[in-house]
Amino acid sequence: MDSNIEKNQTRLENKLELESFKIETDRLLLRPVSMEYSEEIYKEFDDEITKYMSPSTPEDISDTKKFIEESTKGFLKGEEIVTVILKKDTLEYLGNGGIHHIDTKTPELGIWIKKGAHGNHYGREAVAGLKKWADVNLDYEYLKYPVVEENISSRKIAESLGGKEVLKYPHTNQKGVQLDMVEYHIFSEK
């Protein structure tokens, strides 16, 4: 078969997978990020949310749309899965989560939940759903979960999944702020 036809077939299969991909938990539905959520992501991904994160707050909606485009490309290439996190019963947008570098032996988990939904353990449930998906679908050595040392809520997520603190290091985020990071390793239950 011609290599261009094979590439196009693979793209088509990945596109179909993109459209049907979902992770369900008791209360949540995780679907691939899409332009449908650009306004909500832009509105919710503010300075308070990005305080403990590497990316900075988008300057305008075009930054959010670029993030969505890049995330979709990463999905189609088999490099990452970036999702919107929705409340299953109402489809209310709650935040974003993902597994980056899924084409390696050490993928990286990431999560953020909008301020109005904090305190409901949605982050913990979403990350547990992502990990469960990874356990079934990926061949990995461990999942990385980097978190700012003072972000106790996020550290509790890693620890709830059996994450082991293995590394501390400084990291300068996109705003130029130095963050003290802790990296957890979370192992498969296979």
C-alpha atoms as an extended CHARMM CRD file, in Angstrom:
* protein
*
       190  EXT
         1         1  MET       CA              0.0000000000        0.0000000000        0.0000000000  PROA      1               0.0000000000
         2         2  ASP       CA              1.2420000000        3.4970000000       -0.8110000000  PROA      2               0.0000000000
         3         3  SER       CA              2.6940000000        5.2330000000        2.2850000000  PROA      3               0.0000000000
         4         4  ASN       CA              0.5490000000        8.3540000000        1.7460000000  PROA      4               0.0000000000
         5         5  ILE       CA             -2.5880000000        6.1960000000        1.6900000000  PROA      5               0.0000000000
         6         6  GLU       CA             -1.4350000000        4.4760000000        4.9100000000  PROA      6               0.0000000000
         7         7  LYS       CA             -0.8120000000        7.8610000000        6.5640000000  PROA      7               0.0000000000
         8         8  ASN       CA             -4.2460000000        9.1160000000        5.4980000000  PROA      8               0.0000000000
         9         9  GLN       CA             -5.8960000000        5.9100000000        6.7460000000  PROA      9               0.0000000000
        10        10  THR       CA             -4.1360000000        6.2990000000       10.1020000000  PROA      10              0.0000000000
        11        11  ARG       CA             -5.2600000000        9.9370000000       10.3130000000  PROA      11              0.0000000000
        12        12  LEU       CA             -8.8300000000        8.8960000000        9.5430000000  PROA      12              0.0000000000
        13        13  GLU       CA             -8.7310000000        6.1870000000       12.2290000000  PROA      13              0.0000000000
        14        14  ASN       CA             -7.3100000000        8.7090000000       14.7250000000  PROA      14              0.0000000000
        15        15  LYS       CA             -9.9760000000       11.2460000000       13.7810000000  PROA      15              0.0000000000
        16        16  LEU       CA            -12.6730000000        8.6810000000       14.3790000000  PROA      16              0.0000000000
        17        17  GLU       CA            -11.0640000000        7.8170000000       17.6900000000  PROA      17              0.0000000000
        18        18  LEU       CA            -10.9520000000       11.5130000000       18.5790000000  PROA      18              0.0000000000
        19        19  GLU       CA            -14.6820000000       11.8050000000       17.9490000000  PROA      19              0.0000000000
        20        20  SER       CA            -15.5490000000        8.7100000000       19.9930000000  PROA      20              0.0000000000
        21        21  PHE       CA            -12.9500000000        8.9790000000       22.7630000000  PROA      21              0.0000000000
        22        22  LYS       CA            -14.2930000000        9.3220000000       26.2890000000  PROA      22              0.0000000000
        23        23  ILE       CA            -13.4600000000        8.4070000000       29.8480000000  PROA      23              0.0000000000
        24        24  GLU       CA            -16.3160000000        8.0350000000       32.3040000000  PROA      24              0.0000000000
        25        25  THR       CA            -16.1200000000        8.0110000000       36.0970000000  PROA      25              0.0000000000
        26        26  ASP       CA            -18.9240000000        8.0090000000       38.6560000000  PROA      26              0.0000000000
        27        27  ARG       CA            -19.6350000000       11.7360000000       38.2680000000  PROA      27              0.0000000000
        28        28  LEU       CA            -17.4940000000       12.8470000000       35.3290000000  PROA      28              0.0000000000
        29        29  LEU       CA            -17.1630000000       12.5900000000       31.5810000000  PROA      29              0.0000000000
        30        30  LEU       CA            -13.7880000000       13.3610000000       29.9970000000  PROA      30              0.0000000000
        31        31  ARG       CA            -13.8700000000       14.1700000000       26.2740000000  PROA      31              0.0000000000
        32        32  PRO       CA            -11.1210000000       15.4810000000       23.9740000000  PROA      32              0.0000000000
        33        33  VAL       CA            -10.7370000000       19.2430000000       24.2480000000  PROA      33              0.0000000000
        34        34  SER       CA            -12.4330000000       21.0770000000       21.3730000000  PROA      34              0.0000000000
        35        35  MET       CA            -13.2500000000       24.5840000000       20.1780000000  PROA      35              0.0000000000
        36        36  GLU       CA            -16.7250000000       24.1330000000       21.6420000000  PROA      36              0.0000000000
        37        37  TYR       CA            -15.1620000000       24.8970000000       25.0540000000  PROA      37              0.0000000000
        38        38  SER       CA            -12.7960000000       27.7170000000       24.0310000000  PROA      38              0.0000000000
        39        39  GLU       CA            -14.8180000000       30.5060000000       25.6770000000  PROA      39              0.0000000000
        40        40  GLU       CA            -15.1720000000       28.6410000000       28.9870000000  PROA      40              0.0000000000
        41        41  ILE       CA            -11.5130000000       27.6080000000       29.0700000000  PROA      41              0.0000000000
        42        42  TYR       CA            -10.4520000000       31.1820000000       28.3310000000  PROA      42              0.0000000000
        43        43  LYS       CA            -12.7380000000       32.5770000000       31.0380000000  PROA      43              0.0000000000
        44        44  GLU       CA            -11.7440000000       30.0600000000       33.7320000000  PROA      44              0.0000000000
        45        45  PHE       CA             -7.9860000000       29.6960000000       33.0590000000  PROA      45              0.0000000000
        46        46  ASP       CA             -7.0920000000       32.8730000000       34.9530000000  PROA      46              0.0000000000
        47        47  ASP       CA             -4.2100000000       34.0830000000       37.1500000000  PROA      47              0.0000000000
        48        48  GLU       CA             -5.5450000000       32.3250000000       40.2330000000  PROA      48              0.0000000000
        49        49  ILE       CA             -5.7350000000       28.9750000000       38.4130000000  PROA      49              0.0000000000
        50        50  THR       CA             -2.3110000000       29.3370000000       36.7410000000  PROA      50              0.0000000000
        51        51  LYS       CA             -0.5880000000       30.3270000000       40.0110000000  PROA      51              0.0000000000
        52        52  TYR       CA              0.7140000000       26.7530000000       40.4540000000  PROA      52              0.0000000000
        53        53  MET       CA              1.1240000000       25.9490000000       36.7660000000  PROA      53              0.0000000000
        54        54  SER       CA              3.7860000000       26.2080000000       34.0850000000  PROA      54              0.0000000000
        55        55  PRO       CA              1.5670000000       27.8240000000       31.4420000000  PROA      55              0.0000000000
        56        56  SER       CA              0.5830000000       31.4350000000       31.8960000000  PROA      56              0.0000000000
        57        57  THR       CA             -2.8740000000       32.9570000000       31.6940000000  PROA      57              0.0000000000
        58        58  PRO       CA             -3.8850000000       33.4830000000       28.0470000000  PROA      58              0.0000000000
        59        59  GLU       CA             -3.6800000000       37.0860000000       26.8950000000  PROA      59              0.0000000000
        60        60  ASP       CA             -6.7200000000       36.6490000000       24.6610000000  PROA      60              0.0000000000
        61        61  ILE       CA             -8.9450000000       33.9310000000       23.2650000000  PROA      61              0.0000000000
        62        62  SER       CA             -6.5620000000       33.2670000000       20.3620000000  PROA      62              0.0000000000
        63        63  ASP       CA             -4.0810000000       31.7970000000       22.8880000000  PROA      63              0.0000000000
        64        64  THR       CA             -6.7770000000       29.4030000000       24.1040000000  PROA      64              0.0000000000
        65        65  LYS       CA             -7.7120000000       28.4240000000       20.5600000000  PROA      65              0.0000000000
        66        66  LYS       CA             -4.0440000000       27.7610000000       19.7530000000  PROA      66              0.0000000000
        67        67  PHE       CA             -3.8160000000       25.5160000000       22.8530000000  PROA      67              0.0000000000
        68        68  ILE       CA             -6.8680000000       23.5550000000       21.6420000000  PROA      68              0.0000000000
        69        69  GLU       CA             -5.4510000000       23.2160000000       18.1030000000  PROA      69              0.0000000000
        70        70  GLU       CA             -2.0900000000       21.9900000000       19.4390000000  PROA      70              0.0000000000
        71        71  SER       CA             -3.8050000000       19.5680000000       21.8250000000  PROA      71              0.0000000000
        72        72  THR       CA             -5.8720000000       18.1250000000       18.9740000000  PROA      72              0.0000000000
        73        73  LYS       CA             -2.7580000000       17.7090000000       16.8300000000  PROA      73              0.0000000000
        74        74  GLY       CA             -1.0370000000       15.9470000000       19.7370000000  PROA      74              0.0000000000
        75        75  PHE       CA             -3.9980000000       13.5790000000       20.0840000000  PROA      75              0.0000000000
        76        76  LEU       CA             -4.0270000000       12.7720000000       16.3730000000  PROA      76              0.0000000000
        77        77  LYS       CA             -0.2770000000       12.0870000000       16.4460000000  PROA      77              0.0000000000
        78        78  GLY       CA             -0.6700000000        9.7680000000       19.4330000000  PROA      78              0.0000000000
        79        79  GLU       CA              1.4210000000       12.0170000000       21.6940000000  PROA      79              0.0000000000
        80        80  GLU       CA             -1.1080000000       13.2170000000       24.2540000000  PROA      80              0.0000000000
        81        81  ILE       CA             -4.6960000000       13.1990000000       25.3770000000  PROA      81              0.0000000000
        82        82  VAL       CA             -6.0190000000       16.5580000000       26.5740000000  PROA      82              0.0000000000
        83        83  THR       CA             -9.6050000000       16.4960000000       27.7810000000  PROA      83              0.0000000000
        84        84  VAL       CA            -12.3350000000       18.7230000000       29.0100000000  PROA      84              0.0000000000
        85        85  ILE       CA            -13.7770000000       17.5460000000       32.3070000000  PROA      85              0.0000000000
        86        86  LEU       CA            -17.5640000000       17.6370000000       32.3620000000  PROA      86              0.0000000000
        87        87  LYS       CA            -20.0690000000       16.8820000000       35.0920000000  PROA      87              0.0000000000
        88        88  LYS       CA            -21.7170000000       13.7420000000       33.7120000000  PROA      88              0.0000000000
        89        89  ASP       CA            -25.3160000000       14.5710000000       34.6580000000  PROA      89              0.0000000000
        90        90  THR       CA            -25.4080000000       18.1950000000       33.4300000000  PROA      90              0.0000000000
        91        91  LEU       CA            -22.3720000000       18.3880000000       31.0690000000  PROA      91              0.0000000000
        92        92  GLU       CA            -21.2130000000       21.4570000000       33.0030000000  PROA      92              0.0000000000
        93        93  TYR       CA            -17.6180000000       22.3340000000       32.0890000000  PROA      93              0.0000000000
        94        94  LEU       CA            -15.3470000000       21.8260000000       35.1410000000  PROA      94              0.0000000000
        95        95  GLY       CA            -11.7850000000       22.0910000000       33.8200000000  PROA      95              0.0000000000
        96        96  ASN       CA             -9.1410000000       20.2700000000       31.8150000000  PROA      96              0.0000000000
        97        97  GLY       CA             -7.0060000000       17.1970000000       32.3410000000  PROA      97              0.0000000000
        98        98  GLY       CA             -4.6340000000       15.1550000000       30.3220000000  PROA      98              0.0000000000
        99        99  ILE       CA             -1.8950000000       12.6670000000       29.8260000000  PROA      99              0.0000000000
       100       100  HSD       CA              1.0820000000       14.0820000000       27.9460000000  PROA      100             0.0000000000
       101       101  HSD       CA              3.9180000000       12.1390000000       26.2800000000  PROA      101             0.0000000000
       102       102  ILE       CA              1.7940000000        8.9890000000       25.9460000000  PROA      102             0.0000000000
       103       103  ASP       CA              4.2540000000        7.7990000000       23.3000000000  PROA      103             0.0000000000
       104       104  THR       CA              6.9440000000        7.3660000000       26.0050000000  PROA      104             0.0000000000
       105       105  LYS       CA              7.4870000000        5.0480000000       28.9710000000  PROA      105             0.0000000000
       106       106  THR       CA              6.8990000000        7.9680000000       31.3740000000  PROA      106             0.0000000000
       107       107  PRO       CA              3.7340000000        9.8810000000       30.4310000000  PROA      107             0.0000000000
       108       108  GLU       CA              2.7930000000       12.9350000000       32.4980000000  PROA      108             0.0000000000
       109       109  LEU       CA             -0.5610000000       13.6160000000       34.1450000000  PROA      109             0.0000000000
       110       110  GLY       CA             -1.9730000000       17.1280000000       34.4000000000  PROA      110             0.0000000000
       111       111  ILE       CA             -5.1860000000       18.6290000000       35.7560000000  PROA      111             0.0000000000
       112       112  TRP       CA             -6.9090000000       21.8710000000       36.6240000000  PROA      112             0.0000000000
       113       113  ILE       CA            -10.4200000000       22.5210000000       37.8780000000  PROA      113             0.0000000000
       114       114  LYS       CA            -12.2320000000       25.8580000000       37.6560000000  PROA      114             0.0000000000
       115       115  LYS       CA            -12.5340000000       27.8200000000       40.9320000000  PROA      115             0.0000000000
       116       116  GLY       CA            -16.3130000000       27.4270000000       41.1680000000  PROA      116             0.0000000000
       117       117  ALA       CA            -15.9230000000       23.6320000000       41.2650000000  PROA      117             0.0000000000
       118       118  HSD       CA            -13.1020000000       23.4110000000       43.8250000000  PROA      118             0.0000000000
       119       119  GLY       CA            -13.7030000000       21.3370000000       46.9390000000  PROA      119             0.0000000000
       120       120  ASN       CA            -15.7420000000       18.5840000000       45.2750000000  PROA      120             0.0000000000
       121       121  HSD       CA            -12.8090000000       16.2030000000       44.5910000000  PROA      121             0.0000000000
       122       122  TYR       CA            -13.4190000000       16.4390000000       40.8420000000  PROA      122             0.0000000000
       123       123  GLY       CA             -9.6630000000       16.7040000000       40.2360000000  PROA      123             0.0000000000
       124       124  ARG       CA             -8.9790000000       13.5100000000       42.1520000000  PROA      124             0.0000000000
       125       125  GLU       CA            -11.7520000000       11.6740000000       40.3010000000  PROA      125             0.0000000000
       126       126  ALA       CA            -10.6050000000       12.9420000000       36.8890000000  PROA      126             0.0000000000
       127       127  VAL       CA             -6.9610000000       11.9710000000       37.4700000000  PROA      127             0.0000000000
       128       128  ALA       CA             -8.0440000000        8.5450000000       38.7420000000  PROA      128             0.0000000000
       129       129  GLY       CA            -10.0470000000        8.1220000000       35.5090000000  PROA      129             0.0000000000
       130       130  LEU       CA             -7.0630000000        9.1520000000       33.3880000000  PROA      130             0.0000000000
       131       131  LYS       CA             -4.8100000000        6.7380000000       35.2750000000  PROA      131             0.0000000000
       132       132  LYS       CA             -7.2940000000        3.8960000000       34.8870000000  PROA      132             0.0000000000
       133       133  TRP       CA             -7.4040000000        4.5730000000       31.1410000000  PROA      133             0.0000000000
       134       134  ALA       CA             -3.5770000000        4.6040000000       31.0150000000  PROA      134             0.0000000000
       135       135  ASP       CA             -3.3970000000        1.2990000000       32.9300000000  PROA      135             0.0000000000
       136       136  VAL       CA             -5.5640000000       -0.3690000000       30.2810000000  PROA      136             0.0000000000
       137       137  ASN       CA             -4.2620000000        1.3530000000       27.1440000000  PROA      137             0.0000000000
       138       138  LEU       CA             -0.6200000000        2.3250000000       27.6640000000  PROA      138             0.0000000000
       139       139  ASP       CA              2.5540000000        0.3730000000       28.3060000000  PROA      139             0.0000000000
       140       140  TYR       CA              4.3320000000        2.6570000000       30.7460000000  PROA      140             0.0000000000
       141       141  GLU       CA              6.9590000000        2.4140000000       33.4630000000  PROA      141             0.0000000000
       142       142  TYR       CA              5.3160000000        5.0900000000       35.6240000000  PROA      142             0.0000000000
       143       143  LEU       CA              3.2000000000        8.2230000000       35.2670000000  PROA      143             0.0000000000
       144       144  LYS       CA              4.8550000000       11.5010000000       36.2190000000  PROA      144             0.0000000000
       145       145  TYR       CA              2.7960000000       13.9270000000       38.2720000000  PROA      145             0.0000000000
       146       146  PRO       CA              4.7020000000       17.1940000000       38.7640000000  PROA      146             0.0000000000
       147       147  VAL       CA              3.1800000000       19.6360000000       41.2420000000  PROA      147             0.0000000000
       148       148  VAL       CA              4.1940000000       22.8340000000       43.0120000000  PROA      148             0.0000000000
       149       149  GLU       CA              5.3240000000       21.8830000000       46.5050000000  PROA      149             0.0000000000
       150       150  GLU       CA              2.8940000000       24.2160000000       48.2650000000  PROA      150             0.0000000000
       151       151  ASN       CA             -0.1140000000       22.9960000000       46.2420000000  PROA      151             0.0000000000
       152       152  ILE       CA             -1.3520000000       20.5860000000       48.9140000000  PROA      152             0.0000000000
       153       153  SER       CA             -4.6430000000       19.7570000000       47.1360000000  PROA      153             0.0000000000
       154       154  SER       CA             -2.8390000000       18.5870000000       44.0160000000  PROA      154             0.0000000000
       155       155  ARG       CA             -0.2560000000       16.6650000000       46.0430000000  PROA      155             0.0000000000
       156       156  LYS       CA             -3.1040000000       14.8160000000       47.7420000000  PROA      156             0.0000000000
       157       157  ILE       CA             -4.3350000000       13.7100000000       44.3080000000  PROA      157             0.0000000000
       158       158  ALA       CA             -0.9950000000       12.0480000000       43.5380000000  PROA      158             0.0000000000
       159       159  GLU       CA             -0.8050000000       10.4890000000       46.9840000000  PROA      159             0.0000000000
       160       160  SER       CA             -4.3620000000        9.1270000000       46.7200000000  PROA      160             0.0000000000
       161       161  LEU       CA             -3.2150000000        7.1440000000       43.6630000000  PROA      161             0.0000000000
       162       162  GLY       CA             -0.1820000000        5.7280000000       45.4630000000  PROA      162             0.0000000000
       163       163  GLY       CA              2.1760000000        8.3220000000       44.0200000000  PROA      163             0.0000000000
       164       164  LYS       CA              5.6830000000        8.3690000000       45.4650000000  PROA      164             0.0000000000
       165       165  GLU       CA              7.5700000000       11.6410000000       45.8480000000  PROA      165             0.0000000000
       166       166  VAL       CA             10.8290000000       11.0600000000       43.9730000000  PROA      166             0.0000000000
       167       167  LEU       CA             12.2440000000       14.4220000000       42.9860000000  PROA      167             0.0000000000
       168       168  LYS       CA             12.3080000000       18.0890000000       43.9990000000  PROA      168             0.0000000000
       169       169  TYR       CA             13.5340000000       20.7600000000       41.6230000000  PROA      169             0.0000000000
       170       170  PRO       CA             13.0820000000       24.4430000000       40.7360000000  PROA      170             0.0000000000
       171       171  HSD       CA             11.0840000000       25.3240000000       37.6300000000  PROA      171             0.0000000000
       172       172  THR       CA             10.5330000000       28.7320000000       36.0730000000  PROA      172             0.0000000000
       173       173  ASN       CA              7.0350000000       29.0420000000       34.5990000000  PROA      173             0.0000000000
       174       174  GLN       CA              6.0140000000       31.0540000000       31.5200000000  PROA      174             0.0000000000
       175       175  LYS       CA              5.4410000000       34.1210000000       33.7010000000  PROA      175             0.0000000000
       176       176  GLY       CA              9.0640000000       33.9680000000       34.8660000000  PROA      176             0.0000000000
       177       177  VAL       CA              8.1170000000       32.8960000000       38.4010000000  PROA      177             0.0000000000
       178       178  GLN       CA             10.3070000000       30.2380000000       39.9980000000  PROA      178             0.0000000000
       179       179  LEU       CA              8.2800000000       27.3680000000       41.4280000000  PROA      179             0.0000000000
       180       180  ASP       CA              9.4970000000       24.6800000000       43.8200000000  PROA      180             0.0000000000
       181       181  MET       CA              8.3320000000       21.4540000000       42.1990000000  PROA      181             0.0000000000
       182       182  VAL       CA              7.7540000000       17.9730000000       43.5590000000  PROA      182             0.0000000000
       183       183  GLU       CA              7.5310000000       15.1050000000       41.0940000000  PROA      183             0.0000000000
       184       184  TYR       CA              5.5250000000       12.0490000000       41.9940000000  PROA      184             0.0000000000
       185       185  HSD       CA              5.7140000000        8.7320000000       40.2120000000  PROA      185             0.0000000000
       186       186  ILE       CA              2.5010000000        6.7370000000       39.9910000000  PROA      186             0.0000000000
       187       187  PHE       CA              2.7620000000        3.0950000000       38.9660000000  PROA      187             0.0000000000
       188       188  SER       CA              0.4260000000        0.8920000000       36.9620000000  PROA      188             0.0000000000
       189       189  GLU       CA             -1.9280000000       -1.5100000000       38.6930000000  PROA      189             0.0000000000
       190       190  LYS       CA             -1.5060000000       -4.0920000000       35.8740000000  PROA      190             0.0000000000
